[in-house]
Structures are given as C-alpha cells and as structure tokens.
C-alpha cells in the first residue's frame, strides 16, 4: 500500500510540476517532460499488462491538463512503455549504456509525436531548425538526468517495499 501511495503522490507531483510550475519559469520550461521518468521506471520495473492502464491514465491526465494536442501524451507514453518492454527482451535493463540511450530516445519519441502533430496541422513550415536543436538538447539532458532520477525512485521504491513487508 505504501508503494501505491508513493507512486500516486510522485505522479501527482510530476503532473503538477509539468502543467503548473515549469511553464512559468524560464529556465525550467525548456526541460523535458518529467513524467517520462515515471513511465520509464514503470516500464523497466514491471511487465504486467495492467501497467498499460496506468500509463494510459497518466497520459489521459496530461492530455486533459496540458495545452498539447489531444492524445499526444497518451500515445507517447504508451509507445515508450511498449518500446521499453520490447527492448528489455534483447538488452539487459541493468546495462549502464541502455538507460541513458532509452531515456534520450523516449524524449525524442515524445518530441517526434509533437512534431508530427505540428506537421499535420500546419505543414512542414511549422517545424524549424531551432525546434530540432531544442529536442536534441532535451534528449541530452534526459540522458544525463533520467538515470539518476530512476535510481533515486528505485531506492525509495525498495524502502517502501520494506515498509510494506513490515521490515524496518
């Protein structure tokens, strides 16, 4: 139960940060979507099909609260989850190169969904070189920060597991 409460509060905190706090600070609005950290953690840690429902719910919440095109976050999070599950069959998730690469790829996948929505709505003129450079910068930051964040979440997850089992 403690793990569920921890993950619920973490998800709620990240949603609030992404939709209400990050857009109003110049230094933070250029960052990647922090919920990718949670989606990657879930995808790496759990392989149950019910996880897709949790990821779908997180995506629907983000689609409802953000000003992004409808379905953007839901589609991106589901594809990230399914891609990580597929890659886990071939690459050991503990590989020190895997996590930074999949983190950068997840951010680029989300940005590609955003670029696709711009392209469908406005044509190729809507996607300019600064946007592509911005996506690359986000991917670099993700490759550096997401593995650290997942490590911290894993430590807290293990501690919550110990509390749930009654161990000190």
Protein Blocks (a to p, Z undefined) as FASTA:
>chain_A
ZZmmmmmmmmmmmmmmmmmmmmmpmklmmpccfklmmmmmmmmmpccfklmmmmmmmmmm
mmmmmmcdehklmmmmmmmmmmmmmmmmmpcfklmklmmmmmmmmmmmmmmmmmmmmmmm
nojmlpcfklmmmmmmmmmmmmmmmmmmmmmmmmmmmmmmmmmnopZZ
